[in-house]
Amino acid sequence: MWPFSLLKKLSQDPPAGQPRGDYIGCYLLGTHTTGRDDNVSYISLATTREQLGIDARQYLQEFLQQHPQLKDSERVALQDLLEHWEERADAHLAAATGKPLAVQGGSDLFLRTGMRARKKEKGIYLE
């Protein structure tokens, strides 16, 4: 059975911050326009919760400032997410339902774990 358990382990993404060869586990924070599979934009590919929090707060603050025309319900929901980021992110990652973290002006804000290429310079990993 060990070949199957090894294959299963290798097919799963490593935990955030854990390297696997040329890749590292990370948190994927981004937006996706509903109904368009080709329209995904990543806001953060952070490997730590601290960096994820910094990136998310910065994005949410800028989004709220740049979109004064948002519906009141969406604005309140995004401000609540901004104010309670740590608790909401913890709950969302623990549930792992695949549902959006928030809806913002016609697009979904998503948060999940994944994997990305590690940064490398002159043959040495920078992280």
Secondary structure, DSSP 4 states (H G I P E B T S, - for coil): -HHHHHHHHHHSPPPBT-EETTEEEEEEEEEEETT-TT-EEEEE--SSHHHHHHHHHHHHHHHHHH-TTS-HHHHHHHHHHHHTHHHHHHHHHHH-----SEEETTEEEEEEEEEEEPPEETTEE--
